Amino acid sequence: MSLLVVSDRAPAQPAPARSRARPRRRLVGWLFILPLFVVNVMVIAGPAAMSVAYSFTDWDGLSTPSFIGLDNYAALFSDTGFRTALWHNLLWTAFFLTVPMAMGLLGAYLLSQIRRFQMLFRLLFFVPYVVATIVASSVWRQLLDPDEGVVSALHGMGLPVPGDVNFLGNGDLALGSIAVINNWQWWGFLMLLFLSAMQGVDSSLYEAARLDGAGKWREFWHVTLPGIRPTFVFLFLMTIIWSFLVFDYVYILTNGGPAGSTEVLSTLLYRTAFGSQQAGYASAIGVVMALISAVTVTGYLILRKRMRWDV
């Protein structure tokens, strides 16, 4: 008696058929990715290449560019306004690598310790991040107004606060005031990312640390921080890049003033290109900003390889 074996597997294709199907699959894959590739060339690669080319020209944005070589870059690094803007970006970066990161870590850790109303606190801390920048800037401008703002109102009530402080009009206070306003919107977003990372840490590691007699601080230092290192390193890297691209709050609140005390590279680029109509010189500023980001990413990749980071 013979047995009939039925299999649901398709018969194996001969080698020539498989070899012919492989190029077709590759072609289909390239056809799917082609639209995205074209969009990236048109929106990113093309303008980036044009910016590099224009940085070697004297161009007002309308007429025919004239090639001047490295003159824009030579003028750039001898420009006091550029050095001042770069210094402000460095100060901005130092602030956002410390204050918001520390607030986000602390807030996430404290929020991870509670169980009731955690979702409510998440929502309250995240709401500022979704507020439009123009709306937040307008509200804060009214709050800090030296004549009709909160400080003036508190002074009028007889409280011991200075009533003539102009946070956005004082060159010594303006940049720090804008950074604080931006941090009001930003740190809640960092906190939620850190909280999500903390909730992904293996709970058995905390149990083992407690059995070894570790307190809260040692748990945080030896278990929580190593557990969220991929998120921390990523946010550290992106904070550096984002800090050199800051534009909206500075432009809306002070437009780089008073007297250039809040000028950053992005506002200097915008004012140079559209105010002074020096598009070639502004392109050189943009190239330098891109190089700063490239150096940051390259340094991170080198450290990642040497330290054998998993992110």
RODO-2510 file (C-alpha; in nm, 4 decimals, decimal comma):
residues 311
     n   res          X          Y          Z
     1     m     0,0000     0,0000     0,0000
     2     s     0,1377     0,3409    -0,0910
     3     l     0,1021     0,6570     0,1142
     4     l     0,0259     0,9936    -0,0429
     5     v     0,2141     1,2726     0,1356
     6     v     0,0645     1,6176     0,0894
     7     s     0,2851     1,9174     0,1664
     8     d     0,1783     2,2814     0,1861
     9     r     0,5199     2,4023     0,0867
    10     a     0,5699     2,5280    -0,2660
    11     p     0,8089     2,3251    -0,4762
    12     a     1,1601     2,4584    -0,4768
    13     q     1,2419     2,6697    -0,7763
    14     p     1,5345     2,5698    -0,9896
    15     a     1,8507     2,7769    -0,9530
    16     p     1,8116     2,9708    -1,2812
    17     a     1,4594     3,0830    -1,1832
    18     r     1,5778     3,2051    -0,8437
    19     s     1,8648     3,3947    -1,0019
    20     r     1,6234     3,5677    -1,2402
    21     a     1,3806     3,6588    -0,9597
    22     r     1,6476     3,8221    -0,7433
    23     p     1,7191     4,1166    -0,9799
    24     r     1,3448     4,1751    -1,0194
    25     r     1,3026     4,1999    -0,6418
    26     r     1,5908     4,4446    -0,6227
    27     l     1,4378     4,6525    -0,8986
    28     v     1,1023     4,6631    -0,7180
    29     g     1,2774     4,7720    -0,3986
    30     w     1,4578     5,0552    -0,5811
    31     l     1,1316     5,1649    -0,7435
    32     f     0,9682     5,1947    -0,4012
    33     i     1,2555     5,3985    -0,2578
    34     l     1,3003     5,6170    -0,5680
    35     p     1,0318     5,8779    -0,4766
    36     l     1,1836     5,9271    -0,1314
    37     f     1,5298     5,9540    -0,2838
    38     v     1,4117     6,2186    -0,5313
    39     v     1,2443     6,4207    -0,2549
    40     n     1,5597     6,4086    -0,0418
    41     v     1,7742     6,5238    -0,3333
    42     m     1,5383     6,8116    -0,4104
    43     v     1,4778     6,9230    -0,0506
    44     i     1,8051     6,8405     0,1269
    45     a     2,0979     6,7429    -0,0942
    46     g     2,0298     6,9955    -0,3694
    47     p     1,9913     7,3057    -0,1500
    48     a     2,2864     7,1928     0,0645
    49     a     2,5126     7,1672    -0,2402
    50     m     2,3895     7,5048    -0,3669
    51     s     2,4586     7,6645    -0,0281
    52     v     2,8159     7,5370    -0,0355
    53     a     2,8578     7,6714    -0,3890
    54     y     2,7071     8,0113    -0,3041
    55     s     2,9332     8,0420     0,0011
    56     f     3,2230     8,0992    -0,2401
    57     t     3,0450     8,3828    -0,4170
    58     d     2,9460     8,7438    -0,3714
    59     w     2,5685     8,7252    -0,4155
    60     d     2,2753     8,9373    -0,3086
    61     g     2,0196     8,6615    -0,3667
    62     l     1,8852     8,8085    -0,6905
    63     s     2,1610     8,8978    -0,9342
    64     t     2,4185     8,6666    -1,0892
    65     p     2,6673     8,5357    -0,8283
    66     s     3,0352     8,6213    -0,8760
    67     f     3,3022     8,3804    -0,7545
    68     i     3,5282     8,5212    -0,4798
    69     g     3,6871     8,2045    -0,3409
    70     l     3,7414     8,1926     0,0339
    71     d     3,6821     8,5636     0,0935
    72     n     3,3520     8,5010     0,2733
    73     y     3,5167     8,2587     0,5159
    74     a     3,8100     8,4937     0,5740
    75     a     3,5664     8,7754     0,6521
    76     l     3,3575     8,5416     0,8649
    77     f     3,6236     8,4587     1,1195
    78     s     3,7337     8,8196     1,1456
    79     d     3,3748     8,9344     1,1971
    80     t     3,3057     9,0390     1,5558
    81     g     2,9339     8,9817     1,5079
    82     f     2,9920     8,6225     1,4009
    83     r     3,2213     8,5494     1,6953
    84     t     2,9674     8,7000     1,9340
    85     a     2,6851     8,4918     1,7865
    86     l     2,8992     8,1773     1,8058
    87     w     2,9787     8,2502     2,1705
    88     h     2,6081     8,2909     2,2458
    89     n     2,5402     7,9528     2,0840
    90     l     2,8100     7,7962     2,3012
    91     l     2,6530     7,9485     2,6126
    92     w     2,3122     7,8263     2,4981
    93     t     2,4506     7,4759     2,4468
    94     a     2,6124     7,4712     2,7908
    95     f     2,2840     7,5754     2,9500
    96     f     2,0723     7,3151     2,7721
    97     l     2,3211     7,0366     2,8349
    98     t     2,2970     7,0971     3,2087
    99     v     1,9787     7,2600     3,3372
   100     p     1,7077     7,0938     3,1208
   101     m     1,8869     6,7576     3,1251
   102     a     1,9158     6,7660     3,5040
   103     m     1,5531     6,8776     3,5424
   104     g     1,4361     6,6083     3,3015
   105     l     1,6310     6,3349     3,4818
   106     l     1,5145     6,4470     3,8248
   107     g     1,1528     6,4874     3,7156
   108     a     1,1493     6,1483     3,5447
   109     y     1,2989     5,9743     3,8477
   110     l     1,0548     6,1344     4,0902
   111     l     0,7621     6,0605     3,8612
   112     s     0,8731     5,6970     3,8284
   113     q     0,8387     5,6589     4,2053
   114     i     0,4682     5,7406     4,2146
   115     r     0,1794     5,5294     4,0905
   116     r    -0,1284     5,7461     4,1403
   117     f    -0,2016     6,0349     3,9011
   118     q     0,1174     5,9684     3,7049
   119     m    -0,0632     6,0181     3,3742
   120     l    -0,1995     6,3521     3,4938
   121     f     0,1505     6,4736     3,5810
   122     r     0,2792     6,3546     3,2456
   123     l     0,0133     6,5576     3,0711
   124     l     0,0764     6,8702     3,2781
   125     f     0,4507     6,8622     3,2144
   126     f     0,4100     6,7864     2,8434
   127     v     0,1495     7,0540     2,7640
   128     p     0,4060     7,3389     2,7253
   129     y     0,5886     7,1393     2,4579
   130     v     0,2849     7,1290     2,2285
   131     v     0,2084     7,5003     2,2651
   132     a     0,2975     7,6905     1,9485
   133     t     0,6160     7,8928     1,9831
   134     i     0,4513     8,2167     1,8696
   135     v     0,1782     8,1739     2,1328
   136     a     0,4234     8,0928     2,4128
   137     s     0,6482     8,3824     2,3131
   138     s     0,3584     8,6287     2,3124
   139     v     0,2447     8,5158     2,6565
   140     w     0,5927     8,5371     2,8023
   141     r     0,6504     8,8789     2,6479
   142     q     0,3409     9,0048     2,8272
   143     l     0,4460     8,8395     3,1538
   144     l     0,7918     8,9972     3,1407
   145     d     0,6776     9,3387     3,0259
   146     p     0,8485     9,5918     3,2590
   147     d     0,5405     9,8167     3,2711
   148     e     0,2457     9,5768     3,2724
   149     g     0,3990     9,2363     3,3442
   150     v     0,3943     9,0131     3,6500
   151     v     0,7035     9,1677     3,8110
   152     s     0,5548     9,5148     3,7793
   153     a     0,2265     9,3929     3,9277
   154     l     0,4030     9,2294     4,2218
   155     h     0,5996     9,5476     4,2803
   156     g     0,2775     9,7452     4,2750
   157     m     0,1345     9,5173     4,5414
   158     g     0,4179     9,6189     4,7728
   159     l     0,6130     9,2916     4,7504
   160     p     0,9937     9,3179     4,7765
   161     v     1,0684     9,2711     4,4075
   162     p     1,2364     9,5183     4,1711
   163     g     0,9747     9,6871     3,9584
   164     d     1,1986     9,8251     3,6845
   165     v     1,3648     9,5043     3,5612
   166     n     1,3457     9,4634     3,1837
   167     f     1,4316     9,0986     3,1263
   168     l     1,4175     9,1169     2,7466
   169     g     1,5483     9,4708     2,7122
   170     n     1,8538     9,4353     2,9356
   171     g     2,1594     9,3074     2,7485
   172     d     2,2844     9,1230     3,0564
   173     l     1,9540     8,9410     3,1157
   174     a     1,7999     8,8919     2,7720
   175     l     1,9807     8,5766     2,6556
   176     g     1,9345     8,4012     2,9898
   177     s     1,5678     8,5017     2,9979
   178     i     1,5070     8,3531     2,6531
   179     a     1,6877     8,0338     2,7551
   180     v     1,4657     8,0026     3,0636
   181     i     1,1532     8,0538     2,8497
   182     n     1,2690     7,7908     2,6015
   183     n     1,3509     7,5562     2,8872
   184     w     0,9971     7,5995     3,0234
   185     q     0,8725     7,4409     2,7020
   186     w     1,1536     7,1906     2,6532
   187     w     1,2324     7,0147     2,9794
   188     g     0,8960     6,8332     3,0056
   189     f     0,9647     6,6649     2,6734
   190     l     1,3031     6,5441     2,8007
   191     m     1,1390     6,4209     3,1197
   192     l     0,8908     6,2044     2,9296
   193     l     1,1668     6,0509     2,7193
   194     f     1,3743     5,9755     3,0284
   195     l     1,0681     5,8355     3,2057
   196     s     0,9924     5,6005     2,9169
   197     a     1,3536     5,4838     2,9207
   198     m     1,3474     5,4294     3,2982
   199     q     1,0340     5,2183     3,2736
   200     g     1,2183     4,9933     3,0318
   201     v     1,4963     4,9102     3,2799
   202     d     1,4782     4,5514     3,4086
   203     s     1,3131     4,5579     3,7536
   204     s     1,5239     4,2612     3,8666
   205     l     1,8285     4,4870     3,8621
   206     y     1,6665     4,7111     4,1233
   207     e     1,5770     4,4096     4,3343
   208     a     1,9358     4,2857     4,3198
   209     a     2,0640     4,6317     4,4151
   210     r     1,8308     4,6451     4,7167
   211     l     1,9448     4,2997     4,8287
   212     d     2,3012     4,4320     4,8201
   213     g     2,1979     4,7201     5,0465
   214     a     2,1972     4,9959     4,7849
   215     g     2,0040     5,3121     4,8658
   216     k     1,8061     5,5295     4,6273
   217     w     2,1083     5,7270     4,5131
   218     r     2,3179     5,4184     4,4416
   219     e     2,0235     5,2605     4,2584
   220     f     1,9931     5,5706     4,0428
   221     w     2,3669     5,5945     3,9769
   222     h     2,4458     5,2262     3,9186
   223     v     2,1178     5,0935     3,7762
   224     t     1,9018     5,3721     3,6332
   225     l     2,1694     5,5766     3,4532
   226     p     2,3370     5,2754     3,2864
   227     g     1,9930     5,1473     3,1904
   228     i     1,8915     5,4679     3,0152
   229     r     2,2342     5,5392     2,8626
   230     p     2,1152     5,4975     2,4999
   231     t     1,8419     5,7595     2,5509
   232     f     2,0731     5,9887     2,7471
   233     v     2,3515     5,9768     2,4874
   234     f     2,1064     6,0360     2,2031
   235     l     1,9485     6,3381     2,3738
   236     f     2,2914     6,4734     2,4680
   237     l     2,4002     6,4567     2,1041
   238     m     2,0782     6,6051     1,9662
   239     t     2,0804     6,8850     2,2256
   240     i     2,4171     7,0012     2,0943
   241     i     2,2891     7,0024     1,7369
   242     w     1,9571     7,1679     1,8255
   243     s     2,1330     7,4333     2,0319
   244     f     2,3217     7,5523     1,7246
   245     l     1,9947     7,5688     1,5297
   246     v     1,7978     7,7728     1,7839
   247     f     1,6048     8,0466     1,6089
   248     d     1,2351     8,0852     1,6887
   249     y     1,2349     8,2118     2,0471
   250     v     1,5290     8,4463     1,9887
   251     y     1,3817     8,5892     1,6705
   252     i     1,0304     8,6362     1,8103
   253     l     1,1258     8,7795     2,1500
   254     t     1,4257     9,0013     2,0726
   255     n     1,5289     8,9542     1,7076
   256     g     1,8864     8,9282     1,8305
   257     g     1,8745     9,2471     2,0397
   258     p     1,9224     9,4524     2,2359
   259     a     2,2475     9,5572     2,0664
   260     g     2,3230     9,2004     1,9556
   261     s     2,3183     9,0616     2,3098
   262     t     2,0984     8,7678     2,2031
   263     e     2,2278     8,7236     1,8489
   264     v     2,2858     8,3573     1,7599
   265     l     2,4120     8,2035     1,4383
   266     s     2,0687     8,1341     1,2924
   267     t     1,9373     8,4877     1,3498
   268     l     2,2649     8,6307     1,2164
   269     l     2,2249     8,4152     0,9043
   270     y     1,8639     8,5261     0,8566
   271     r     1,9410     8,8937     0,9075
   272     t     2,2447     8,8783     0,6790
   273     a     2,0595     8,7013     0,3971
   274     f     1,7285     8,8894     0,4030
   275     g     1,8169     9,2121     0,5822
   276     s     2,1592     9,2972     0,4409
   277     q     2,1008     9,0952     0,1215
   278     q     2,4358     8,9196     0,1521
   279     a     2,3218     8,5725     0,0538
   280     g     2,6725     8,4494    -0,0263
   281     y     2,8032     8,5535     0,3149
   282     a     2,4941     8,4020     0,4817
   283     s     2,5608     8,0755     0,2954
   284     a     2,9077     8,0674     0,4497
   285     i     2,7487     8,1015     0,7944
   286     g     2,5161     7,8126     0,7105
   287     v     2,8080     7,5959     0,5996
   288     v     2,9886     7,6617     0,9273
   289     m     2,6751     7,5646     1,1210
   290     a     2,6537     7,2421     0,9203
   291     l     3,0212     7,1694     0,9863
   292     i     2,9668     7,2116     1,3607
   293     s     2,6906     6,9500     1,3480
   294     a     2,9078     6,7207     1,1350
   295     v     3,1987     6,7482     1,3793
   296     t     2,9625     6,6743     1,6691
   297     v     2,8261     6,3613     1,5026
   298     t     3,1748     6,2461     1,3972
   299     g     3,3064     6,2886     1,7500
   300     y     3,0138     6,0893     1,8811
   301     l     3,0757     5,8069     1,6324
   302     i     3,4434     5,7915     1,7311
   303     l     3,3567     5,7768     2,1013
   304     r     3,0905     5,5172     2,0317
   305     k     3,3426     5,2939     1,8587
   306     r     3,6110     5,3348     2,1239
   307     m     3,3752     5,3033     2,4209
   308     r     3,1719     5,0276     2,2515
   309     w     2,8449     5,2015     2,3212
   310     d     2,5294     5,0251     2,2110
   311     v     2,3715     5,3412     2,0708
***
